[in-house]
Amino acid sequence: MLRSEREFRQWIYCVSHRTLLLRSLKSDAWATRMDVVFTGVSELCAPTTLRGIEIFEAPRSWLDSIWPRSDRAVADRVFRLSSSTDDFIVAATAGWHEDALGDFDPSHFSVPRLVWD
């Protein structure tokens, strides 16, 4: 699905919407920001900062071999974040978008923004 040498951070995780946004910020090396969104998130095993990612769909048998559970929804998909680690996200969908907006501008995706006064 996506391979990038960029650094990504867990930018927003909205429990009530089961949505996770990973974001790679602009830098001297990158003139754009990149967002990766996962919707329908039911399981998450990943560090808050990822230095380089390789997102691909893995067979359910891979996840069952490292983290067995009997209550996983059949429709959920397993997304690995690297072939060299056991980091993963179980979600219904995933997508990515790259643009030239500011680091703190809203995402292209309809991700709820949380603001507290």
Contacts in CASP RR format, 6 or more apart in sequence:
PFRMAT RR
TARGET T0000
AUTHOR 0000-0000-0000
METHOD contacts of the structure
MODEL  1
MLRSEREFRQWIYCVSHRTLLLRSLKSDAWATRMDVVFTGVSELCAPTTL
RGIEIFEAPRSWLDSIWPRSDRAVADRVFRLSSSTDDFIVAATAGWHEDA
LGDFDPSHFSVPRLVWD
1 55 0 8 1.000
1 56 0 8 1.000
1 57 0 8 1.000
1 79 0 8 1.000
1 94 0 8 1.000
1 95 0 8 1.000
1 96 0 8 1.000
2 36 0 8 1.000
2 53 0 8 1.000
2 54 0 8 1.000
2 55 0 8 1.000
2 95 0 8 1.000
2 96 0 8 1.000
3 53 0 8 1.000
3 54 0 8 1.000
3 55 0 8 1.000
4 24 0 8 1.000
4 34 0 8 1.000
4 52 0 8 1.000
4 53 0 8 1.000
5 52 0 8 1.000
6 24 0 8 1.000
6 30 0 8 1.000
6 34 0 8 1.000
6 52 0 8 1.000
6 53 0 8 1.000
7 24 0 8 1.000
7 25 0 8 1.000
7 49 0 8 1.000
7 50 0 8 1.000
7 51 0 8 1.000
7 52 0 8 1.000
8 22 0 8 1.000
8 23 0 8 1.000
8 24 0 8 1.000
8 34 0 8 1.000
8 36 0 8 1.000
8 49 0 8 1.000
8 50 0 8 1.000
8 52 0 8 1.000
8 53 0 8 1.000
9 22 0 8 1.000
9 23 0 8 1.000
9 24 0 8 1.000
9 25 0 8 1.000
9 48 0 8 1.000
9 49 0 8 1.000
9 50 0 8 1.000
10 20 0 8 1.000
10 21 0 8 1.000
10 22 0 8 1.000
10 46 0 8 1.000
10 48 0 8 1.000
10 49 0 8 1.000
11 21 0 8 1.000
11 22 0 8 1.000
11 23 0 8 1.000
11 35 0 8 1.000
12 19 0 8 1.000
12 20 0 8 1.000
12 21 0 8 1.000
12 107 0 8 1.000
12 111 0 8 1.000
12 112 0 8 1.000
12 113 0 8 1.000
12 114 0 8 1.000
13 19 0 8 1.000
13 20 0 8 1.000
13 21 0 8 1.000
13 41 0 8 1.000
13 44 0 8 1.000
14 20 0 8 1.000
14 111 0 8 1.000
14 112 0 8 1.000
14 114 0 8 1.000
16 112 0 8 1.000
17 39 0 8 1.000
17 111 0 8 1.000
17 112 0 8 1.000
18 39 0 8 1.000
18 40 0 8 1.000
18 41 0 8 1.000
18 42 0 8 1.000
18 91 0 8 1.000
19 37 0 8 1.000
19 38 0 8 1.000
19 39 0 8 1.000
19 40 0 8 1.000
19 41 0 8 1.000
19 111 0 8 1.000
19 112 0 8 1.000
20 37 0 8 1.000
20 38 0 8 1.000
20 41 0 8 1.000
20 44 0 8 1.000
20 89 0 8 1.000
20 91 0 8 1.000
21 35 0 8 1.000
21 36 0 8 1.000
21 37 0 8 1.000
21 107 0 8 1.000
21 109 0 8 1.000
21 111 0 8 1.000
22 35 0 8 1.000
22 36 0 8 1.000
22 37 0 8 1.000
22 38 0 8 1.000
22 50 0 8 1.000
22 53 0 8 1.000
23 33 0 8 1.000
23 34 0 8 1.000
23 35 0 8 1.000
23 36 0 8 1.000
23 103 0 8 1.000
23 107 0 8 1.000
24 30 0 8 1.000
24 33 0 8 1.000
24 34 0 8 1.000
24 35 0 8 1.000
25 33 0 8 1.000
25 103 0 8 1.000
26 32 0 8 1.000
26 33 0 8 1.000
26 102 0 8 1.000
26 103 0 8 1.000
31 100 0 8 1.000
32 98 0 8 1.000
32 99 0 8 1.000
32 100 0 8 1.000
33 98 0 8 1.000
33 99 0 8 1.000
33 100 0 8 1.000
33 101 0 8 1.000
33 102 0 8 1.000
33 103 0 8 1.000
34 96 0 8 1.000
34 97 0 8 1.000
34 98 0 8 1.000
35 96 0 8 1.000
35 97 0 8 1.000
35 98 0 8 1.000
35 107 0 8 1.000
35 108 0 8 1.000
35 109 0 8 1.000
36 53 0 8 1.000
36 55 0 8 1.000
36 94 0 8 1.000
36 95 0 8 1.000
36 96 0 8 1.000
37 94 0 8 1.000
37 95 0 8 1.000
37 96 0 8 1.000
37 97 0 8 1.000
37 107 0 8 1.000
37 109 0 8 1.000
37 111 0 8 1.000
38 79 0 8 1.000
38 89 0 8 1.000
38 91 0 8 1.000
38 93 0 8 1.000
38 94 0 8 1.000
38 95 0 8 1.000
39 91 0 8 1.000
39 92 0 8 1.000
39 93 0 8 1.000
39 94 0 8 1.000
40 76 0 8 1.000
40 91 0 8 1.000
40 92 0 8 1.000
40 93 0 8 1.000
41 89 0 8 1.000
41 90 0 8 1.000
41 91 0 8 1.000
42 72 0 8 1.000
42 73 0 8 1.000
42 76 0 8 1.000
42 90 0 8 1.000
42 91 0 8 1.000
43 67 0 8 1.000
43 72 0 8 1.000
43 88 0 8 1.000
43 89 0 8 1.000
43 90 0 8 1.000
44 89 0 8 1.000
44 90 0 8 1.000
45 67 0 8 1.000
45 86 0 8 1.000
45 87 0 8 1.000
45 88 0 8 1.000
45 89 0 8 1.000
46 81 0 8 1.000
46 87 0 8 1.000
46 88 0 8 1.000
46 89 0 8 1.000
47 87 0 8 1.000
50 81 0 8 1.000
50 82 0 8 1.000
50 87 0 8 1.000
52 82 0 8 1.000
53 81 0 8 1.000
53 82 0 8 1.000
54 80 0 8 1.000
54 81 0 8 1.000
54 82 0 8 1.000
54 83 0 8 1.000
55 79 0 8 1.000
55 80 0 8 1.000
55 81 0 8 1.000
55 94 0 8 1.000
55 96 0 8 1.000
56 79 0 8 1.000
56 80 0 8 1.000
56 83 0 8 1.000
57 77 0 8 1.000
57 78 0 8 1.000
57 79 0 8 1.000
57 80 0 8 1.000
58 78 0 8 1.000
58 79 0 8 1.000
58 80 0 8 1.000
58 88 0 8 1.000
59 78 0 8 1.000
60 72 0 8 1.000
60 78 0 8 1.000
62 78 0 8 1.000
62 80 0 8 1.000
63 72 0 8 1.000
63 78 0 8 1.000
63 88 0 8 1.000
63 90 0 8 1.000
66 86 0 8 1.000
72 90 0 8 1.000
75 92 0 8 1.000
76 90 0 8 1.000
76 91 0 8 1.000
76 92 0 8 1.000
77 90 0 8 1.000
77 91 0 8 1.000
77 92 0 8 1.000
77 93 0 8 1.000
77 94 0 8 1.000
78 88 0 8 1.000
78 89 0 8 1.000
78 90 0 8 1.000
79 88 0 8 1.000
79 89 0 8 1.000
79 90 0 8 1.000
79 91 0 8 1.000
79 94 0 8 1.000
80 87 0 8 1.000
80 88 0 8 1.000
81 87 0 8 1.000
81 88 0 8 1.000
81 89 0 8 1.000
95 109 0 8 1.000
97 107 0 8 1.000
97 108 0 8 1.000
97 109 0 8 1.000
99 108 0 8 1.000
106 113 0 8 1.000
END
